[in-house]
Amino acid sequence: MIQDPVHQCYKCQEELVFDTKIGRLDTCPNCAAYLHSCRNCRFWNISAHNQCDENQGEFIRDREASNFCGFFQFRVVGEDNSVERDAAKSKLEALFGKGPDKPGLPAAVQSPEDAARARLEALFKK
């Protein structure tokens, strides 16, 4: 028995079922994130050049916005390590916590925006 591929929204992790091919402006029914975006593509790789494993793809500035990329293929859950990466990040957040008395993840694991905010809040802490 062949199982249908499972797709998830990159933003809310909602499982998605497609009856037809998704259009460029289709959005997630749960969180309204664009589905035809780099973040949902099987070629999206944050560590690759232009964050894309498809070497012929054009540069796209906003990876979460809808785009016209002709190489787009919706990412299948389990095809890459994004699910495992997200689970590991959740475990780190649970271990280190976040809150006024806990600065959150170490700077090496935080995004640059989160690290800057943590330094700013530490600077002005009463």
C-alpha positions in Angstrom: 0.0 0.0 0.0 1.5 3.3 -1.1 1.0 6.2 1.3 0.3 9.7 0.0 3.0 12.2 0.8 2.4 14.4 3.8 2.8 18.2 3.5 2.9 20.8 6.3 2.8 24.5 6.4 6.3 25.8 7.4 4.8 28.4 9.7 2.2 26.6 11.8 3.1 23.0 11.0 -0.6 22.3 10.0 -0.9 19.2 7.8 -2.1 20.2 4.4 -4.0 18.1 1.8 -4.1 19.2 -1.8 -6.9 18.2 -4.2 -5.3 20.3 -7.0 -2.0 21.9 -7.7 -1.5 24.9 -5.4 -1.5 28.3 -7.0 0.9 31.2 -6.4 -1.4 33.1 -4.1 -2.8 30.2 -2.1 -2.5 30.5 1.6 -2.6 28.1 4.6 -6.1 27.7 5.9 -4.8 27.8 9.5 -2.3 30.7 9.6 -2.7 32.4 6.2 1.0 32.0 5.2 1.7 31.8 1.5 2.1 28.2 0.4 4.0 28.8 -2.9 7.0 30.2 -1.0 10.6 29.2 -0.6 10.1 28.1 3.0 7.6 25.4 1.8 9.8 24.3 -1.1 11.8 21.1 -1.1 14.9 23.0 -2.4 14.9 25.6 0.4 18.1 25.2 2.4 19.2 28.0 4.7 22.9 27.0 4.4 23.0 26.9 0.6 23.9 29.7 -1.8 20.8 31.9 -2.1 19.2 29.5 0.4 18.2 27.2 -2.5 19.6 23.8 -3.5 18.3 24.4 -7.0 21.3 26.1 -8.6 19.3 27.6 -11.5 16.8 29.3 -9.3 16.7 33.1 -9.2 17.4 35.1 -6.1 14.2 35.7 -4.1 14.5 38.4 -1.4 11.5 37.4 0.8 11.5 33.7 1.4 8.1 33.7 3.1 6.3 35.6 0.4 4.6 34.2 -2.6 6.8 33.9 -5.7 7.0 32.9 -9.3 9.8 30.3 -9.0 9.4 27.7 -11.7 11.4 25.1 -9.7 9.0 25.1 -6.7 8.1 21.7 -5.4 6.2 21.5 -2.1 8.3 19.9 0.6 7.2 16.5 1.8 7.4 15.9 5.6 10.3 13.5 6.3 12.0 14.2 3.0 14.5 16.6 4.8 15.5 17.2 8.3 13.3 20.2 9.0 11.0 18.3 11.3 13.9 16.9 13.3 15.5 20.4 13.4 12.3 22.0 14.7 12.0 19.2 17.4 15.6 19.8 18.5 15.0 23.6 18.7 11.9 23.0 20.8 13.9 20.8 23.2 16.5 23.4 23.5 13.9 26.1 24.3 12.4 23.8 26.9 15.8 23.1 28.4 16.9 26.8 28.6 13.5 28.4 28.8 12.6 31.9 28.0 11.4 34.6 30.3 12.5 37.5 32.4 14.8 35.4 34.6 16.0 33.2 31.8 17.6 34.9 28.7 16.6 32.0 26.4 18.8 30.1 24.0 22.5 30.6 23.9 23.5 33.3 21.3 24.9 30.7 18.9 21.4 29.1 18.7 19.3 32.3 18.7 18.5 34.2 15.6 20.4 37.5 15.3 17.1 39.4 16.1 16.5 37.4 19.2 20.1 37.8 20.4 20.0 41.6 19.9 16.7 41.8 21.8 18.1 39.8 24.7 21.2 42.1 24.9 18.9 45.2 24.8 16.6 43.8 27.5 19.6 42.9 29.7 21.0 46.4 29.3 17.9 48.1 30.5 16.9 45.5 33.1 15.9 47.1 36.5 
